[in-house]
């Protein structure tokens, strides 16, 4: 006869499963096998959509993403102002989610090989009891400027509460460090096919 699991044991197991799921999610990735990514030299990073509670979260993640992509040295990232002027001149109604036709027109106008857009799903502090930590989650897509088709897509989540945070309290890493970790993961997914 089996001995039933006691409530404390079940709570510890459930907490461990939840902590491992929240600590640093992997995410998904898509690479177009027919695309020559070596031909992408200049990109435009569109404003990111924001589904988080922090009204500035998307702008912060976009800024870190564009800066770290430029710092990689393999791709030139057009300045945000140049991208904004191009979107304004074309009269793009929704710069967060442009149509394939708008992407091709933008690519021709500002002379870029690809356009990157994204959405920030979470940005900021999460709490569980007395413990709190920062979490950042985003999905990013790259579109070929000449066709408007998706050639790369990835999502990632970083930060969150660990088992140690839940058991002993703690504040986790600063939100900027978590954001940089998220962007590093996304860029690894872009450059490592």
PyMOL commands that set and color helices and strands:
alter all, ss='L'
color gray80, all
select helices_A, chain A and resi 7-23+37-39+57-71+80-90+100-110+163-168+175-191
alter helices_A, ss='H'
color red, helices_A
select strands_A, chain A and resi 29-31+42-45+49-50+76-77+114-128+131-144+150-159
alter strands_A, ss='S'
color yellow, strands_A
deselect
rebuild
show_as cartoon
